[in-house]
């Protein structure tokens, strides 16, 4: 006796439903992908050649300039820091740019989304300074930003056209249409430190939507960093480490009571003198290594490279210095140190590799930083040295020591660096 037809159909439907279930998440990702693209991602930077890179080291950035806005006021690059900008290149002359209405409509879309947020704005560079006088620009901007809650969220800059042209082509690398110099459909997203983070086609509504999402992502990252800093301010200060000075004034201040790093003058990877004067006001990350080390040095250098990139991305290169001291100065010449630094992608403004006479290096490492550093016939590579990375504060006191071969400890070190910077800056602000 055959199975009823209705039963077979019911089983077949159940089979299709079960088979389809695993594909539902994928379908949702495809349908919602545009909106979810930024949920876990991050925006990279652009190299001078236009390639995408992960850190802002040598990345494209708004150059220094001095131009005039629609109010006739001078505007420099530094005046723009702290805000996020969607940047366009255009002129308000409707005779030469019949597509002006389209460009304006696209910009207004992004402007409307962030009309109530003071740290997001539109930045326009004129393509026709002869036509775009401050008065004409003021009329254009006033008409289009009337819905904004905050003033001056839309800046239109004019000035020397040759300077603006160099800024567009040479510094920002934006292509020009050789047949129509007023037709520039490229938009740039510039972050709160002036770095170019993304490019868009102005005529594409889809890409304008991406720009709105990208701005939200950058703002989210900034808010997360601000929240993390507030939490750091609530933590207990880092301890002072190392033996106490034998001689002190009897004061209870750390400057007189705790071990301090001595003054020094050595030679860096660029064969220049590098001394304690170069480190003034900075938190130092210090380690000992040598370029031919067959064991722990490559691991520590790899961990420091990760720290180096994070510090660069977070814009703290002016507050932190990484200093690696060789324990093999006879072979680790400045040239060899430079080759080593280049191989691991170290920015010389952030990460310094030092060599010098043994009589200067070893006392600094052993007595100044309290690290182990000595030649050894039994050690791999001929030298025995600490696997520790130290945090030295702005007053030259040791505030932390971490195993440079362990990711978890290096992660904690980086967090402690950020805590030290946050607490120190807050203390300075409160005492001013």
N, C-alpha and C positions, 0 to 999 in steps of 0.2 A: 504494500500500500504506500503511495507516494506522500511526501510531506506537503501539507497545505501551502498554497502559493503565498498567502499572506504571511505565514511564519518565515518562509524563506526571505521575503522582502524585509521583514523586521530584523532578521539576523544580519542581512547585508547592510542595512542602515547603521546598525550598531558597529559593524566592522569598519565602515567608512568613518564614523565618528571617532572611534579609538585610534584609527590610523592617522586621522587629521590632527589629533590633540598635540603630538610633539611638534608639529609645524606651526602652531599658533603663535608661540613666542617669536619665531622668525618672521612670521607675517606682520606681527605688531611692530617689530623693529623696522621692517621695510616701509610700513605705512607711516610710522612716527619718526623715522630716522632723522629727518631734517631737524626736528625739535630736540632729539636726544643726542645729536652730534656733539654738543658742547657739554653735556652733563658731566662727563668724566675726562674730557680732553683739556688741552691747554694750547695757547697760541704760541707759535715759535717766532723767530726773528728772521730778518733778511740779511744776508752777507752783502758786501759791496757789489758782488757779481750777480746778485739776485737769487742765490740759492737759499733754501730754508736752513736755519741753524738753530741749535737749542739754547744757546746763551747769548746775551747781548754783547759779548766781547767782540769788538770790531764790527758790530751790526750797524745797519742803516739807521740813521737818526736825523731828526731835524737839525740842520746846521745852525750855528750861531748867526743871527741876523738882526737887523734893526730896520723895521719897516713902519708904515703908518696905517692905522686902522680907519674905519669910517668916521670916527670922531676927530680925526686929525692927531691922535695921540701916538707916540712912539710905542712899538711893541717889539720885544725881543723874545728869543726862544725861552729864556728863563721865566718870562711872564706867563708862559703857557703850561709850565710844569704844575703838576698836581691835578690836572684835568685830563679827561679823555677827549680826543678830537677826531671827528670824521672830516677828512681833508679833501677839498676839491680844487680844481684849477679852471677858471672860467672868466668871462667878462660879462658885464651887464649891457653891453652894446647889442641890442636886438637885431640891428642891421647886419652885423658880421656873424652873429651866432643865432640863427633861427631855432636852434635846439635849446636855447636858454630856458624856455618854459618847461621842457621835459626835465632838464637838470634840476631846476628849482622844485618841481613837483616831487622828485625823488628825494631831494634833501629835506623837504618839508615832512616827508614820511618819517625819516629818522628823527628829525627835530621834534615832531609831535609825540613820539614815544618817550622822549626824555625831557619834555618841556618843563617838568617840575623838579628836575634833578640838576643842581647847580654845577656838578663836576663833569658834565657831558656837554660838548658844544660842537658847533660847525665852524671850521676854519677854511676860508677861501683865499687863494692867491690869485691876483688878477693876471690875465693874459694880455691886457691892454691898459697899461698905466696911463697913457695919454687920455684915454676916454674915462677911465675909472678914477675920477677925482674923489676925495673924501665925501663931498656933498652928494655925488651920484650914488656912491656906495651906501651912504647913510639912508638915503631914500629907499634903496632896494632892501636893505636889511630891516629897516623900520617896518616896512610893509609885510615882511615875511615872518618876523619874530613877535608879532603883536600878541600871540597866544602864549608866549613863554611867561612862566611865573617869575623867572629871574632875568635881569638885564645882561646884555653882553655875552649871551651864550652863542651868538653868531658873530664871528669876527671876519671881516673882509679886509685883506691887507693889500696895499699898493705901495709904490715907491719906485726905485730904480729898476726898470724892466730887465736890464741885463743881469742884475743881481738875482732877481726872481727866476729868470730863465736858467741860470746856473744852478740855483737851488733845486729846481724841478728836474733838470736833466742829469746833472752831475752828482748832486748829493742824494737825491731821492730816487734817481734812476727811472723816472716815469717816462715812457715813450711818447714821442710827439708825432703827429700826423704831418708828413712832409707836404701834403697837398692842401692841408687846412690847419694852420697853426692855432686856430681858435677852437678846434674840435678835440677836446681832451675828455675822454669818457672814463678815465681811471680815478677811483677814489681810494684813499688810504686811511687806515685806522692807525692813529698814533696814540701811544699810551701815556700815562701820567709822568713818564720820565723822558718823553720825546722820541721813543723808539717806534719804528714802523713795524706793526704786528700783522697786518693783513692788507690785501689789495682786492678791489671789487670793480665790476663793470657797472657804471652809473646807470646805464639804460636798462639794466636787468632788475626787475622787481624782486626776483628770487635772491639776487646777491645783496640787494638792500636789506632784505629780511635777514640774510646771514650777518650783515654788518650790525644790525640791531641785536642779534643774539651774541655776537662776539663782544660787543660792548658790555652786555650783561655779564658775560663770563669774566672779563677783566675786572669789572666792579665787584663781582663775587669774590674773586681772589684777593682783592684789596681789603674787603670787609673781613675775610677770614684772617688775613694777616693782622689787621687791627684788633680783632678779637683775641688772637693769640698773644699779642703784646699786652693787652689788658690783663690777661691771665698771668703772664710772666711777672707783671708788677706786683702781684699778690703773693708770689713765692718768697721764701726766705732767701736772703742774699747768699751767693756762693761763698764757701769758707776761704780763709787765707791759709795757704799751704806752705810747707817748708820750715826749716829751723828759724827760730827767732834770731834777730841780730844780737850779737854779743854786746855791742855798744849802742845805746839809744838814750834819748833825752829824758826818759821817764814818762813821757807823754803816753796816753792811751791811743793815739791816732795810729792807724795802720802804716802810715808813711815812716814812722820812727820805730814801730814795734815789730814789724814783720820783714822777712827776707825780701830784698829788692834785687832786681836784675841789674847788673853793672852796665856801665857805658861800654860801647864796643865800636870798632871800625874794621870791617872786612871787605871782601871783594865779591860782587855779585856775578851772575851768569853773563852779563853784558860788559864785564871787565871794568865796572865802575865801583867807586867806593860806596858802600852801604853801611850806615852807622845807626846808632840809637836815635839820631836826629830824624831819620826817615820814618821812624815808628811813632813819633809824638802824636798823642791823642787817639791811638789805635789799639784795638784788642789784637794780641798776637797769638798765632797758633804755631808752635815751635816743635821741631823734631830733629833727630839726627839720622843720617843715612849715608850711603855711598853708592855711586852709580854702577859699580860692578857687583853689588851685593847679590848673592844667589838665593837668599832665603826671604827674610821678612820685608826688606825694603820695597820690592815691587808691590807687595800687598798694601803697605802703609801709603805709598805714593798713589795707588789706585783709590784708596779711601779718601785721601786728601784731594784728589782730583774731583771726586764727587762733591766734597765740601766746597771746593773752589767754584764749581759750576753753580751750586745752590746760592752761594754768597753773591755771585755775579748776577744771577737771575733776580734775586731779591734787592739788588741795588745797594749792597752794603760794602762795595769795594773800597769806598773811602773811609770806612770805619774799621776794617779788618785787614791784617797782613798775615800771610802764611810765609813762614821762614824755615827752610830746610838747610841744615848745616852738614856739610860733608865731614866724615871722620877720616877721609883719605885724601888730604889736600895735595899730596905729592902727585897723584894721578888725576884727581878731579880738578882740572884747570877750568877757568871760566868758559873756554870753548866747549869742553866736554859737558859742563853743567848746562850750557845753552842747548846743546844737542839733546840732552836728557829732558830739559824743560819743553822744548819744541815737540818732542816725541809724545809727551803726555798732554799737550795742549795747554800749558800754563801761561796765563796772562802775566807778563813781567810787572805790570802795575799792581797785581794782587799777590802773586806767588814769587818769592825771591829764593834763589839758591846761592848759598854763601860758601866761599873757600877763603883760605888765608894761611899764614904761618901756623904750624902746630902749636907754638908757644902762645898764640892768641886764641886759637880755636878750642883747644882742649880745656884750658881753665874756664873759658866762657861756658862750655857745655857741662863740665863737671861741677864747678863751684857756683857758676851763675844760675844755670838752669837745673842743677842737681840731677843731671842725666848721666848714665853710664856711657863712657866713650873711651875706648882704648884699643891699641893694636894687640892682637892675640894670635899666636901660632896655631892654636887649637880651634879657633872660631872659623866658621865657613867664610871664605873670602878674605880672611886675615884680620878682621876687626870685630870687636864685640861692642854692641851699643844697645841702648834702651829701645824697647818697642813702644814707648810712650809718646803721646802728643800732649803738649802742655797748653793750657790757656793762661796767657799773661794779660793782666788788665791794663788799663790806660795809665795807671800809676806804677807799672812795672812790678807788680806783685803776682805770684803764682796763685791762680784761683781754681785750677782743676788739672788733673792728670788722667789720661785715658789710654787704654790699650788700642793702639792704632791698627791692629790686625783684626779687631772684632767690630763688625758692622753695628751691633747694638750700642757699643760704647762710643763709637764715632757719631752715631745719631744723637746720643745724649750730649756729647760734646758740642755739636752744632746747636742744639736747643739751649745749652748753657751759654754759648756765645751770644745768642739772640737775647736771652734773659739779661745777661750782663750789660749789653748795649742799651736795652730798654730801661733798666733800672738806673743806669748811670746818667742817661739823658734826662730822665725825669728828675733825678736829684739835682742836676745842673740847672734845669728850668726852675725848680722850686727855690733855689738859692740866689737866683738872679734878681 
